[in-house]
Amino acid sequence: MLESDNKVHKITSHGVEFNNRYHMPEKGVGRIGLQLRLRWMPHHDHEIDLYTIRGNRYLGRAFLSNEVSDEMREKVLNDRDEHSEVLRQALKRSAERKRQRHLPSTQPQLPIRALRMTEQEACAELEGTAPPTPPRRRAEPYQPLTPIPAGWTRPGQATALSDPSSEDA
């Protein structure tokens, strides 16, 4: 189950180099310069197993040196998540800006873009100083300008006809 690159590696004063990272052997004291072969679990290269070149004898494990603390790792992962969210939102805004509308037509013809803009708007967008586009939907619910007549029934209101006490009489 262990993978190997079948290369000769050496123990140095920094440890054993693998994938541009250094790993410190458990029993590496006094073994600087020893040539060995590495094996590791796929997707778990934070710890590797060390074997001799001749005889293929197991020498022990080596763990990632200078491993970061849990708090620092959590901070990096949160920063990655925030960065991904910023990029996701930028992609969404970009798609909204890219959307093209065309004028209606009743005859077959080439599409004509409906977007018209002033020279100031075009320059502002090219410079990156254009105001953000407003959302396509309103945040608050629709409110009619004129009040609803008193005789109209609204959803969720009981009516005089469907009143259960009037049916008993």
DSSP file with accessible surface (Angstrom, degrees, kcal/mol):
  #  RESIDUE AA STRUCTURE BP1 BP2  ACC     N-H-->O    O-->H-N    N-H-->O    O-->H-N    TCO  KAPPA ALPHA  PHI   PSI    X-CA   Y-CA   Z-CA
    1    1 A M              0   0  203      0, 0.0     2,-0.3     0, 0.0    39,-0.0   0.000 360.0 360.0 360.0 -14.5    0.0    0.0    0.0
    2    2 A L        -     0   0   57     39,-0.1    39,-0.2    37,-0.1     2,-0.2  -0.680 360.0-138.8 -88.8 140.2    3.0    2.3    0.3
    3    3 A E  B     -A   40   0A  96     37,-3.1    37,-1.9    -2,-0.3     2,-0.3  -0.587  18.5-170.0 -90.6 156.6    4.2    4.3   -2.6
    4    4 A S        -     0   0   35     -2,-0.2    35,-0.2    35,-0.2    33,-0.0  -0.995  27.7-152.4-145.0 148.1    7.9    4.8   -3.4
    5    5 A D        -     0   0   48     33,-0.5     3,-0.1    -2,-0.3    34,-0.1   0.464  37.9-134.0 -95.3  -3.9    9.8    7.0   -5.8
    6    6 A N        +     0   0  120     32,-0.4     2,-0.3     1,-0.2    33,-0.1   0.805  60.6 132.2  55.4  33.3   12.7    4.5   -5.9
    7    7 A K        -     0   0  131     31,-0.1     2,-0.5    29,-0.0    31,-0.4  -0.801  63.1-110.8-109.6 157.6   15.3    7.2   -5.5
    8    8 A V        -     0   0   82     -2,-0.3     2,-0.3    29,-0.1    29,-0.2  -0.757  38.1-174.6 -88.8 126.4   18.2    7.3   -3.2
    9    9 A H  E     -B   36   0B  28     27,-2.7    27,-3.0    -2,-0.5     2,-0.4  -0.861  10.3-145.9-118.0 156.1   17.8    9.9   -0.4
   10   10 A K  E     -B   35   0B 114     -2,-0.3     2,-0.6    25,-0.2     7,-0.5  -0.926  17.2-121.2-122.2 149.1   20.2   11.0    2.3
   11   11 A I        +     0   0    7     23,-1.6    22,-3.5    -2,-0.4     5,-0.2  -0.775  40.1 179.2 -84.3 124.1   19.7   12.1    5.9
   12   12 A T  B >   -G   15   0C  56      3,-2.4     3,-0.9    -2,-0.6    19,-0.1  -0.569  48.4 -89.3-113.1-177.1   21.2   15.6    6.3
   13   13 A S  T 3  S+     0   0   88      1,-0.3     3,-0.1    -2,-0.2    -2,-0.0   0.726 130.6  49.4 -67.7 -18.9   21.4   18.0    9.2
   14   14 A H  T 3  S-     0   0  119      1,-0.4     2,-0.3    51,-0.0    -1,-0.3   0.582 119.5-111.0 -91.2 -14.2   18.0   19.3    8.1
   15   15 A G  B <   -G   12   0C   1     -3,-0.9    -3,-2.4     7,-0.1     2,-0.5  -0.871  57.7 -29.5 119.1-153.0   16.4   15.9    7.8
   16   16 A V  E     -C   23   0B   0      7,-3.2     7,-2.3    -2,-0.3     2,-0.4  -0.909  59.4-135.4-105.8 127.2   15.3   14.0    4.7
   17   17 A E  E     +C   22   0B  89     -2,-0.5     2,-0.3    -7,-0.5     5,-0.2  -0.684  34.1 159.5 -86.8 130.7   14.1   16.1    1.8
   18   18 A F  E >   -C   21   0B   8      3,-2.9     3,-1.1    -2,-0.4    -2,-0.0  -0.937  68.6  -6.6-151.2 125.2   10.9   14.9    0.1
   19   19 A N  T 3  S-     0   0   95     -2,-0.3     3,-0.1     1,-0.3    -1,-0.0   0.895 127.0 -58.9  55.7  42.7    8.6   17.0   -2.1
   20   20 A N  T 3  S+     0   0  144      1,-0.2     2,-0.3     0, 0.0    -1,-0.3   0.758 120.6 102.3  60.4  25.4   10.6   20.2   -1.3
   21   21 A R  E <   -C   18   0B  95     -3,-1.1    -3,-2.9    -5,-0.1     2,-0.4  -0.976  69.2-125.2-133.9 149.8    9.9   19.7    2.4
   22   22 A Y  E     -C   17   0B  84     -2,-0.3    43,-2.6    -5,-0.2     2,-0.4  -0.800  19.0-164.6-100.9 138.9   12.1   18.3    5.1
   23   23 A H  E     -CD  16  64B   1     -7,-2.3    -7,-3.2    -2,-0.4    41,-0.3  -0.969  12.9-140.3-120.9 135.1   11.2   15.4    7.4
   24   24 A M  E     - D   0  63B  88     39,-3.0    39,-2.4    -2,-0.4    -9,-0.1  -0.841  20.1-129.8 -97.0 125.3   13.0   14.6   10.6
   25   25 A P  E >   - D   0  62B  18      0, 0.0     3,-0.9     0, 0.0    37,-0.3  -0.382  10.8-130.0 -70.7 150.2   13.5   10.9   11.3
   26   26 A E  T 3  S+     0   0  109     35,-2.7     3,-0.2     1,-0.3     2,-0.2   0.922 109.5  26.4 -62.8 -44.5   12.5    9.5   14.7
   27   27 A K  T 3  S+     0   0  137     34,-0.3    -1,-0.3    32,-0.2    35,-0.0  -0.433  84.1 125.5-117.1  57.0   15.9    7.9   15.2
   28   28 A G    X   +     0   0   15     -3,-0.9     3,-1.9    -2,-0.2     2,-0.2   0.505  30.7 120.3 -95.8  -2.9   18.1   10.2   13.0
   29   29 A V  T 3  S+     0   0  143      1,-0.3    -3,-0.0    -3,-0.2     0, 0.0  -0.416  87.9   5.3 -67.2 127.2   20.7   11.1   15.6
   30   30 A G  T 3  S+     0   0   78     -2,-0.2    -1,-0.3     1,-0.1    -2,-0.1   0.566 106.6  98.3  79.6   8.8   24.1   10.0   14.3
   31   31 A R    X   +     0   0   84     -3,-1.9     3,-2.0   -19,-0.1   -20,-0.3   0.136  42.8 142.5-114.1  18.8   22.8    8.9   11.0
   32   32 A I  T 3  S+     0   0  117      1,-0.3   -20,-0.2    -4,-0.1     3,-0.1  -0.408  72.2  23.5 -63.3 133.1   23.7   11.9    8.9
   33   33 A G  T 3  S+     0   0   40    -22,-3.5    -1,-0.3     1,-0.3     2,-0.2   0.276  86.2 141.7  94.2 -10.2   24.8   10.9    5.4
   34   34 A L    <   -     0   0   65     -3,-2.0   -23,-1.6   -23,-0.2     2,-0.4  -0.462  47.3-135.4 -67.1 131.0   23.0    7.5    5.6
   35   35 A Q  E     +B   10   0B  98    -25,-0.2    18,-0.6    -2,-0.2     2,-0.3  -0.729  36.6 158.0 -89.6 138.7   21.5    6.6    2.2
   36   36 A L  E     -BE   9  52B   0    -27,-3.0   -27,-2.7    -2,-0.4     2,-0.4  -0.921  37.5-115.7-151.7 173.7   17.9    5.3    2.3
   37   37 A R  E     - E   0  51B  54     14,-3.4    14,-2.6    -2,-0.3     2,-0.3  -0.908  28.5-138.9-117.1 145.5   14.7    4.8    0.3
   38   38 A L  E     + E   0  50B   0    -31,-0.4   -33,-0.5    -2,-0.4   -32,-0.4  -0.802  18.1 179.4-108.6 146.3   11.4    6.4    1.2
   39   39 A R  E     + E   0  49B  58     10,-2.1    10,-3.5    -2,-0.3     2,-0.3  -0.986   9.9 171.9-138.6 149.1    7.9    5.1    1.2
   40   40 A W  E     -A    3   0B  32    -37,-1.9   -37,-3.1    -2,-0.3     8,-0.1  -0.975  36.6 -99.4-152.4 160.6    4.7    6.9    2.1
   41   41 A M  E >   - E   0  44B  81      3,-0.6     3,-2.0     6,-0.5     6,-0.1  -0.663  52.3-100.2 -79.5 138.4    0.9    6.6    2.1
   42   42 A P  T 3  S+     0   0   42      0, 0.0    -1,-0.1     0, 0.0   -40,-0.0  -0.332 107.8  10.3 -59.2 138.6   -0.8    8.3   -0.8
   43   43 A H  T 3  S+     0   0  185      1,-0.1     3,-0.1    -3,-0.0    -2,-0.0   0.610 113.9  86.3  67.8  11.6   -2.2   11.7    0.2
   44   44 A H  E X   +E   41   0B  95     -3,-2.0     3,-1.0     1,-0.1    -3,-0.6  -0.425  39.6 143.9-134.6  60.5   -0.4   11.5    3.6
   45   45 A D  E 3   +     0   0B  46      1,-0.2     3,-0.1    -5,-0.1    -1,-0.1   0.315  50.3  90.3 -86.5  13.4    3.1   12.9    2.8
   46   46 A H  E 3  S+     0   0B  70      1,-0.2    18,-1.9    17,-0.1     2,-0.4   0.697  97.2  33.0 -79.1 -16.5    3.4   14.6    6.2
   47   47 A E  E <  S- F   0  63B  52     -3,-1.0    -6,-0.5    16,-0.2     2,-0.3  -0.999  74.0-173.9-138.4 138.5    5.0   11.4    7.5
   48   48 A I  E     - F   0  62B   1     14,-2.5    14,-2.6    -2,-0.4     2,-0.4  -0.899  21.3-125.6-128.2 157.2    7.2    9.0    5.6
   49   49 A D  E     -EF  39  61B  12    -10,-3.5   -10,-2.1    -2,-0.3     2,-0.4  -0.862  22.4-143.7-104.0 139.8    8.7    5.6    6.3
   50   50 A L  E     +EF  38  60B   4     10,-2.9     9,-3.1    -2,-0.4    10,-0.9  -0.871  19.6 177.6-108.2 136.2   12.5    5.1    5.9
   51   51 A Y  E     -EF  37  58B  34    -14,-2.6   -14,-3.4    -2,-0.4     7,-0.2  -0.963  31.8-108.4-134.5 148.9   14.1    1.9    4.5
   52   52 A T  E     -E   36   0B  21      5,-2.3     4,-0.3    -2,-0.3   -16,-0.2  -0.389  22.8-130.7 -70.9 156.3   17.7    0.9    3.8
   53   53 A I  S    S+     0   0   47    -18,-0.6     2,-0.5     3,-0.1    -1,-0.1   0.943  96.2  49.6 -74.0 -47.3   18.7    0.6    0.2
   54   54 A R  S >  S+     0   0  220      1,-0.2     3,-0.6     2,-0.1    -1,-0.1  -0.784 126.5   7.4 -92.8 132.7   20.3   -2.8    0.7
   55   55 A G  T 3  S-     0   0   76     -2,-0.5    -1,-0.2     1,-0.2    -2,-0.1   0.240  96.5-116.5  85.7 -16.7   18.3   -5.3    2.5
   56   56 A N  T 3   +     0   0   70     -4,-0.3     2,-0.3     1,-0.2    -1,-0.2   0.879  52.9 173.5  52.5  43.4   15.2   -3.1    2.5
   57   57 A R    <   -     0   0  156     -3,-0.6    -5,-2.3     1,-0.1     2,-0.3  -0.664  35.2-113.9 -88.0 138.8   15.2   -2.9    6.3
   58   58 A Y  E     + F   0  51B 111     -2,-0.3    -7,-0.2    -7,-0.2     3,-0.1  -0.515  31.8 178.8 -73.8 128.1   12.8   -0.6    8.1
   59   59 A L  E     -     0   0B  17     -9,-3.1     2,-0.3     1,-0.4   -32,-0.2   0.591  47.0 -98.1-105.0 -16.2   14.5    2.3    9.9
   60   60 A G  E     - F   0  50B   5    -10,-0.9   -10,-2.9   -34,-0.1    -1,-0.4  -0.781  47.1 -51.1 129.0-171.9   11.5    4.1   11.3
   61   61 A R  E     - F   0  49B  82     -2,-0.3   -35,-2.7   -12,-0.2     2,-0.4  -0.681  33.6-152.1-103.3 158.0    9.3    7.1   10.5
   62   62 A A  E     -DF  25  48B   0    -14,-2.6   -14,-2.5   -37,-0.3     2,-0.3  -0.994  14.0-155.3-128.7 134.5   10.1   10.7    9.6
   63   63 A F  E     -DF  24  47B  79    -39,-2.4   -39,-3.0    -2,-0.4   -16,-0.2  -0.807  33.3 -85.6-111.5 153.5    7.7   13.5   10.4
   64   64 A L  E >   -D   23   0B  28    -18,-1.9     3,-0.6    -2,-0.3   -41,-0.3  -0.280  46.3-138.1 -56.8 124.1    7.4   16.9    8.8
   65   65 A S  T 3  S+     0   0   30    -43,-2.6   -43,-0.2     1,-0.2     3,-0.1  -0.561  81.0  20.4 -85.7 156.2    9.8   19.3   10.4
   66   66 A N  T 3  S-     0   0  165     -2,-0.2    -1,-0.2     1,-0.2     2,-0.2   0.851  83.6-178.8  55.6  37.4    8.7   22.9   11.3
   67   67 A E    <   -     0   0  105     -3,-0.6    -1,-0.2     1,-0.1     2,-0.0  -0.461  26.9-114.4 -69.5 140.0    5.1   21.9   11.2
   68   68 A V        -     0   0   66     -2,-0.2    -1,-0.1     1,-0.1     2,-0.0  -0.301  30.6-101.0 -75.0 156.5    2.8   24.8   11.8
   69   69 A S     >  -     0   0   61      1,-0.1     4,-2.5     4,-0.0     5,-0.2  -0.284  31.1-110.1 -72.2 162.9    0.5   25.0   14.9
   70   70 A D  H  > S+     0   0  104      1,-0.2     4,-2.5     2,-0.2     5,-0.2   0.870 118.1  53.4 -62.4 -37.1   -3.2   24.2   14.7
   71   71 A E  H  > S+     0   0  145      2,-0.2     4,-2.1     1,-0.2    -1,-0.2   0.924 110.7  45.7 -65.5 -42.1   -4.1   27.8   15.2
   72   72 A M  H  > S+     0   0   95      2,-0.2     4,-2.3     1,-0.2    -2,-0.2   0.914 112.6  50.5 -68.2 -40.3   -1.9   29.0   12.4
   73   73 A R  H  X S+     0   0   89     -4,-2.5     4,-2.6     1,-0.2    -2,-0.2   0.926 110.3  50.4 -62.6 -42.4   -3.2   26.2   10.1
   74   74 A E  H  X S+     0   0  106     -4,-2.5     4,-2.5     1,-0.2    -1,-0.2   0.900 109.3  51.8 -62.3 -38.7   -6.8   27.2   10.9
   75   75 A K  H  X S+     0   0  150     -4,-2.1     4,-2.3     2,-0.2    -1,-0.2   0.918 110.2  48.2 -64.4 -42.0   -5.9   30.8   10.1
   76   76 A V  H  X S+     0   0   63     -4,-2.3     4,-2.4     2,-0.2    -2,-0.2   0.931 112.3  48.6 -65.0 -43.8   -4.5   29.9    6.7
   77   77 A L  H  X S+     0   0   68     -4,-2.6     4,-2.2     1,-0.2    -2,-0.2   0.904 111.8  49.0 -65.7 -39.1   -7.5   27.7    5.8
   78   78 A N  H  X S+     0   0   72     -4,-2.5     4,-2.5     2,-0.2    -1,-0.2   0.896 110.0  52.0 -64.8 -39.5   -9.9   30.5    6.8
   79   79 A D  H  X S+     0   0  101     -4,-2.3     4,-2.5     2,-0.2    -2,-0.2   0.904 108.9  50.6 -63.8 -39.4   -7.9   33.0    4.7
   80   80 A R  H  X S+     0   0  155     -4,-2.4     4,-2.5     2,-0.2    -2,-0.2   0.911 110.2  49.8 -63.3 -42.1   -8.2   30.6    1.8
   81   81 A D  H  X S+     0   0  104     -4,-2.2     4,-2.3     2,-0.2    -2,-0.2   0.920 111.6  47.9 -63.0 -43.3  -12.0   30.3    2.3
   82   82 A E  H  X S+     0   0  123     -4,-2.5     4,-2.4     2,-0.2    -2,-0.2   0.914 111.7  50.1 -63.4 -42.6  -12.3   34.1    2.4
   83   83 A H  H  X S+     0   0  110     -4,-2.5     4,-2.5     1,-0.2    -2,-0.2   0.916 110.3  50.3 -62.9 -41.9  -10.2   34.5   -0.7
   84   84 A S  H  X S+     0   0   51     -4,-2.5     4,-2.6     1,-0.2    -1,-0.2   0.902 110.0  50.3 -62.5 -40.7  -12.3   31.9   -2.5
   85   85 A E  H  X S+     0   0   82     -4,-2.3     4,-2.6     2,-0.2    -2,-0.2   0.910 109.6  50.8 -65.5 -40.4  -15.5   33.7   -1.5
   86   86 A V  H  X S+     0   0   91     -4,-2.4     4,-2.4     1,-0.2    -2,-0.2   0.935 113.0  45.8 -62.1 -43.7  -14.1   37.1   -2.8
   87   87 A L  H  X S+     0   0   94     -4,-2.5     4,-2.5     2,-0.2    -2,-0.2   0.898 111.1  52.7 -66.7 -38.8  -13.2   35.5   -6.1
   88   88 A R  H  X S+     0   0  141     -4,-2.6     4,-2.1     2,-0.2    -2,-0.2   0.924 111.3  46.4 -62.3 -43.0  -16.6   33.8   -6.3
   89   89 A Q  H  X S+     0   0   74     -4,-2.6     4,-2.6     2,-0.2    -2,-0.2   0.894 111.5  51.7 -67.1 -38.5  -18.4   37.1   -5.7
   90   90 A A  H  X S+     0   0   38     -4,-2.4     4,-2.5     2,-0.2    -2,-0.2   0.902 109.6  50.0 -65.0 -38.9  -16.2   38.8   -8.3
   91   91 A L  H  X S+     0   0  124     -4,-2.5     4,-2.3     2,-0.2    -2,-0.2   0.906 110.2  50.5 -65.3 -39.2  -17.0   36.1  -10.8
   92   92 A K  H  X S+     0   0  122     -4,-2.1     4,-2.0     2,-0.2    -2,-0.2   0.932 111.9  46.7 -64.1 -44.9  -20.7   36.6  -10.1
   93   93 A R  H  X S+     0   0  125     -4,-2.6     4,-2.2     1,-0.2    -2,-0.2   0.895 110.8  53.6 -63.8 -38.2  -20.4   40.4  -10.6
   94   94 A S  H  X S+     0   0   63     -4,-2.5     4,-1.9     1,-0.2    -1,-0.2   0.908 107.6  50.0 -63.2 -41.1  -18.4   39.8  -13.8
   95   95 A A  H  X S+     0   0   61     -4,-2.3     4,-1.1     1,-0.2    -1,-0.2   0.885 109.9  51.2 -65.6 -37.1  -21.1   37.5  -15.2
   96   96 A E  H  < S+     0   0   92     -4,-2.0     3,-0.3     1,-0.2    -1,-0.2   0.893 111.8  46.6 -66.5 -39.0  -23.8   40.1  -14.4
   97   97 A R  H  < S+     0   0  140     -4,-2.2    -1,-0.2     1,-0.2    -2,-0.2   0.822 110.2  54.1 -70.9 -30.4  -21.8   42.9  -16.2
   98   98 A K  H  < S+     0   0  163     -4,-1.9    -1,-0.2    -5,-0.2    -2,-0.2   0.724  79.7 115.4 -77.8 -20.2  -21.2   40.6  -19.2
   99   99 A R     <  -     0   0  128     -4,-1.1     2,-0.4    -3,-0.3    -3,-0.0  -0.245  54.1-153.0 -57.0 131.9  -24.8   39.9  -19.8
  100  100 A Q        -     0   0   98     14,-0.0     2,-0.4    13,-0.0    -1,-0.1  -0.870   8.6-162.4-112.5 139.3  -26.0   41.2  -23.1
  101  101 A R        -     0   0  142     -2,-0.4    13,-2.9     0, 0.0    14,-0.6  -0.904   8.9-153.7-115.4 149.2  -29.5   42.3  -24.0
  102  102 A H  B     -H  113   0D  88     -2,-0.4    11,-0.2    11,-0.3    -2,-0.0  -0.890  22.8-103.5-123.8 152.6  -30.8   42.7  -27.5
  103  103 A L        -     0   0   76      9,-2.9     9,-0.4    -2,-0.3     2,-0.1  -0.414  42.8-107.6 -69.7 146.1  -33.5   44.9  -29.0
  104  104 A P        -     0   0  124      0, 0.0     2,-0.3     0, 0.0    -1,-0.1  -0.387  39.5-174.6 -71.6 154.1  -36.7   43.1  -30.0
  105  105 A S        -     0   0   67      1,-0.1     4,-0.1    -2,-0.1     0, 0.0  -0.995  29.7-160.5-148.1 152.9  -37.5   42.6  -33.6
  106  106 A T  S    S+     0   0  137     -2,-0.3    -1,-0.1     2,-0.1     0, 0.0   0.466  81.2  60.9-108.1  -6.8  -40.3   41.2  -35.7
  107  107 A Q  S    S-     0   0  132      0, 0.0     2,-0.2     0, 0.0     0, 0.0  -0.904  98.1 -95.5-118.6 148.8  -38.3   40.6  -38.9
  108  108 A P        +     0   0  128      0, 0.0     2,-0.3     0, 0.0    -2,-0.1  -0.473  67.8 134.2 -63.3 125.2  -35.2   38.3  -39.3
  109  109 A Q        -     0   0  108     -2,-0.2     3,-0.1    -4,-0.1    -4,-0.0  -0.969  61.4 -74.3-160.9 168.3  -32.2   40.4  -38.8
  110  110 A L        -     0   0  151     -2,-0.3     2,-0.0     1,-0.1     0, 0.0  -0.432  63.8 -94.3 -68.2 144.8  -28.8   40.4  -37.0
  111  111 A P        -     0   0   96      0, 0.0     2,-0.5     0, 0.0    -1,-0.1  -0.341  35.6-151.0 -64.8 142.8  -29.2   41.1  -33.2
  112  112 A I        -     0   0   73     -9,-0.4    -9,-2.9    -3,-0.1     2,-0.1  -0.968  20.0-119.1-116.1 125.7  -28.8   44.7  -32.1
  113  113 A R  B     -H  102   0D 146     -2,-0.5   -11,-0.3   -11,-0.2   -13,-0.0  -0.389  14.2-156.5 -66.9 138.1  -27.5   45.3  -28.6
  114  114 A A        +     0   0   36    -13,-2.9     2,-0.4    -2,-0.1   -12,-0.2   0.606  60.1 107.6 -89.3 -13.9  -29.8   47.2  -26.4
  115  115 A L        +     0   0  122    -14,-0.6     2,-0.4   -12,-0.0    -2,-0.1  -0.532  44.1 177.5 -73.6 122.3  -27.2   48.5  -24.0
  116  116 A R        +     0   0  169     -2,-0.4     2,-0.3     0, 0.0    -2,-0.0  -0.963   3.8 172.2-121.0 141.3  -26.6   52.2  -24.5
  117  117 A M        -     0   0   89     -2,-0.4     2,-0.1     4,-0.0    -2,-0.0  -0.981  29.5-112.4-146.6 159.4  -24.1   54.2  -22.4
  118  118 A T     >  -     0   0   69     -2,-0.3     4,-2.2     1,-0.1     5,-0.2  -0.389  34.1-109.8 -84.9 167.7  -22.6   57.6  -22.2
  119  119 A E  H  > S+     0   0  164      1,-0.2     4,-2.5     2,-0.2     5,-0.2   0.889 119.8  53.6 -65.5 -36.8  -18.9   58.3  -22.8
  120  120 A Q  H  > S+     0   0  160      2,-0.2     4,-2.5     1,-0.2    -1,-0.2   0.909 108.6  49.2 -65.1 -41.6  -18.4   59.1  -19.1
  121  121 A E  H  > S+     0   0  105      2,-0.2     4,-2.2     1,-0.2    -1,-0.2   0.919 111.9  48.8 -63.2 -42.0  -20.0   55.7  -18.1
  122  122 A A  H  X S+     0   0   31     -4,-2.2     4,-2.3     2,-0.2    -2,-0.2   0.932 112.7  46.9 -64.7 -44.1  -17.7   53.9  -20.6
  123  123 A C  H  X S+     0   0   56     -4,-2.5     4,-2.1     1,-0.2     6,-0.2   0.911 111.4  52.1 -64.3 -40.6  -14.6   55.7  -19.4
  124  124 A A  H  X>S+     0   0   23     -4,-2.5     5,-2.3     1,-0.2     6,-0.9   0.908 110.9  47.3 -63.7 -39.6  -15.5   55.0  -15.7
  125  125 A E  H  <5S+     0   0   76     -4,-2.2     3,-0.4     4,-0.2    -1,-0.2   0.912 111.6  49.8 -70.2 -38.9  -16.0   51.3  -16.4
  126  126 A L  H  <5S+     0   0  155     -4,-2.3    -1,-0.2     1,-0.2    -2,-0.2   0.855 112.8  47.5 -66.9 -32.5  -12.7   51.0  -18.3
  127  127 A E  H  <5S-     0   0  143     -4,-2.1    -1,-0.2    -5,-0.2    -2,-0.2   0.621 114.5-118.6 -81.5 -12.7  -10.9   52.8  -15.4
  128  128 A G  T  <5S+     0   0   64     -4,-0.8    -3,-0.2    -3,-0.4    -4,-0.1   0.643  87.1 108.7  85.4  14.8  -12.5   50.6  -12.9
  129  129 A T      < +     0   0   96     -5,-2.3    -4,-0.2    -6,-0.2    -5,-0.1   0.251  40.7 127.1-106.8  12.2  -14.3   53.4  -11.1
  130  130 A A        -     0   0   40     -6,-0.9     3,-0.1    -5,-0.1    -9,-0.0  -0.415  67.2-108.5 -70.1 142.2  -17.8   52.6  -12.2
  131  131 A P        -     0   0  107      0, 0.0    -1,-0.1     0, 0.0    -2,-0.0  -0.374  44.9 -91.5 -65.9 151.7  -20.4   52.2   -9.5
  132  132 A P        -     0   0  115      0, 0.0    -3,-0.0     0, 0.0   -39,-0.0  -0.307  46.1-101.2 -64.2 149.6  -21.5   48.7   -8.8
  133  133 A T        -     0   0   74      1,-0.1     3,-0.1    -3,-0.1   -36,-0.0  -0.476  40.5-112.0 -71.2 139.4  -24.6   47.6  -10.7
  134  134 A P        -     0   0  106      0, 0.0    -1,-0.1     0, 0.0     2,-0.0  -0.350  40.4 -92.1 -68.6 155.0  -27.8   47.6   -8.6
  135  135 A P        -     0   0  113      0, 0.0     4,-0.1     0, 0.0     0, 0.0  -0.325  26.7-130.7 -65.7 151.9  -29.4   44.3   -7.8
  136  136 A R  S    S+     0   0  180     -3,-0.1     2,-0.4     2,-0.1    -3,-0.0   0.704  89.7  52.7 -78.6 -19.7  -32.0   43.1  -10.2
  137  137 A R  S    S-     0   0  220      2,-0.0     2,-0.2     0, 0.0     3,-0.0  -0.911  86.8-116.3-117.6 149.5  -34.5   42.3   -7.4
  138  138 A R        -     0   0  164     -2,-0.4     4,-0.1     1,-0.1    -2,-0.1  -0.514  12.3-143.3 -79.9 147.5  -35.7   44.6   -4.7
  139  139 A A  S    S+     0   0  104     -2,-0.2    -1,-0.1     2,-0.1    -2,-0.0   0.876  83.4  62.2 -77.1 -37.9  -34.9   43.6   -1.1
  140  140 A E  S    S-     0   0  105      1,-0.1    -2,-0.1    -3,-0.0     3,-0.1  -0.574  95.2-101.1 -90.8 153.6  -38.3   44.8    0.3
  141  141 A P        -     0   0   97      0, 0.0     2,-0.1     0, 0.0    -1,-0.1  -0.257  48.6 -83.4 -69.9 162.2  -41.6   43.3   -0.7
  142  142 A Y        -     0   0  176     -4,-0.1     0, 0.0     1,-0.0     0, 0.0  -0.412  42.7-169.4 -67.8 132.2  -43.9   45.1   -3.2
  143  143 A Q        -     0   0  140     -2,-0.1    -1,-0.0    -3,-0.1    -3,-0.0  -0.987  19.9-129.9-123.3 120.6  -46.1   47.7   -1.7
  144  144 A P        -     0   0   52      0, 0.0     4,-0.1     0, 0.0     0, 0.0  -0.324  12.4-130.3 -68.4 153.7  -48.9   49.2   -4.0
  145  145 A L  S    S+     0   0  175      2,-0.1     0, 0.0    -2,-0.0     0, 0.0   0.842  92.3  54.3 -72.9 -35.0  -49.1   52.9   -4.2
  146  146 A T  S    S-     0   0  107      1,-0.1     2,-0.0     3,-0.0     0, 0.0  -0.778  96.8-104.5 -99.9 147.5  -52.9   53.0   -3.5
  147  147 A P        -     0   0  117      0, 0.0    -2,-0.1     0, 0.0    -1,-0.1  -0.335  37.9-103.8 -68.6 153.4  -54.4   51.4   -0.4
  148  148 A I        -     0   0   66      1,-0.1     6,-0.0    -4,-0.1     0, 0.0  -0.579  43.5-105.9 -76.1 131.2  -56.2   48.1   -0.8
  149  149 A P    >   -     0   0   62      0, 0.0     3,-1.3     0, 0.0    -1,-0.1  -0.225  23.6-121.4 -58.3 149.1  -60.0   48.6   -0.6
  150  150 A A  T 3  S+     0   0  110      1,-0.3    -2,-0.1    -3,-0.1     0, 0.0   0.802 107.9  59.7 -64.8 -29.8  -61.7   47.4    2.6
  151  151 A G  T 3  S+     0   0   74      2,-0.1    -1,-0.3     0, 0.0     2,-0.2   0.642  85.1  96.9 -76.6 -12.6  -64.0   45.0    0.9
  152  152 A W  S <  S-     0   0  172     -3,-1.3     2,-0.5     1,-0.0    -4,-0.0  -0.530  73.2-129.0 -79.7 145.7  -61.1   43.0   -0.6
  153  153 A T        -     0   0   92     -2,-0.2    -2,-0.1     4,-0.0     6,-0.1  -0.781  19.4-153.5 -94.9 133.3  -60.0   39.8    1.1
  154  154 A R    >   -     0   0  115     -2,-0.5     3,-1.9     4,-0.1     0, 0.0  -0.733  33.5 -87.3-101.9 153.7  -56.3   39.5    1.8
  155  155 A P  T 3  S+     0   0  131      0, 0.0     3,-0.1     0, 0.0    -1,-0.1  -0.321 114.7  23.5 -59.5 135.2  -54.5   36.1    2.1
  156  156 A G  T 3  S+     0   0   91      1,-0.3     2,-0.4    -3,-0.0    -3,-0.0   0.392  95.2 118.6  90.9  -3.4  -54.6   34.9    5.7
  157  157 A Q    <   -     0   0  100     -3,-1.9    -1,-0.3     1,-0.0     2,-0.3  -0.774  63.4-125.8 -97.8 141.5  -57.7   36.8    6.6
  158  158 A A        -     0   0   93     -2,-0.4     2,-0.2    -3,-0.1    -4,-0.1  -0.601  25.5-145.7 -80.2 142.8  -60.9   35.1    7.7
  159  159 A T        -     0   0   47     -2,-0.3     4,-0.2     1,-0.1     3,-0.1  -0.692  21.2-117.4-105.7 163.4  -64.0   36.1    5.8
  160  160 A A  S >  S+     0   0   87     -2,-0.2     3,-0.7     1,-0.2     6,-0.1   0.844 114.0  54.2 -67.9 -30.4  -67.6   36.4    7.1
  161  161 A L  T 3  S+     0   0  162      1,-0.2    -1,-0.2     5,-0.0    -3,-0.0   0.868 110.5  43.6 -73.9 -34.1  -68.7   33.6    4.7
  162  162 A S  T 3  S+     0   0   68     -3,-0.1    -1,-0.2     4,-0.0    -2,-0.2   0.300  80.9 126.2 -95.6  12.5  -66.2   31.1    5.9
  163  163 A D    X>  -     0   0   66     -3,-0.7     3,-0.8    -4,-0.2     4,-0.8  -0.567  54.2-148.9 -72.0 120.5  -66.7   31.9    9.6
  164  164 A P  H 3> S+     0   0   85      0, 0.0     4,-0.8     0, 0.0     3,-0.4   0.818  92.7  60.2 -65.7 -26.6  -67.5   28.6   11.4
  165  165 A S  H 3> S+     0   0   78      1,-0.2     4,-0.5     2,-0.2     3,-0.3   0.834 101.0  54.4 -71.9 -27.4  -69.8   30.2   14.0
  166  166 A S  H <4 S+     0   0   61     -3,-0.8     3,-0.3     1,-0.2    -1,-0.2   0.756 100.5  60.3 -77.6 -21.7  -72.2   31.6   11.3
  167  167 A E  H  < S+     0   0  138     -4,-0.8    -1,-0.2    -3,-0.4    -2,-0.2   0.780  96.9  60.3 -74.4 -28.4  -72.7   28.1    9.8
  168  168 A D  H  <        0   0  143     -4,-0.8    -1,-0.2    -3,-0.3    -2,-0.2   0.782 360.0 360.0 -71.9 -25.9  -74.1   26.7   13.1
  169  169 A A     <        0   0  129     -4,-0.5    -3,-0.0    -3,-0.3    -4,-0.0   0.029 360.0 360.0 -74.8 360.0  -77.1   29.2   13.2
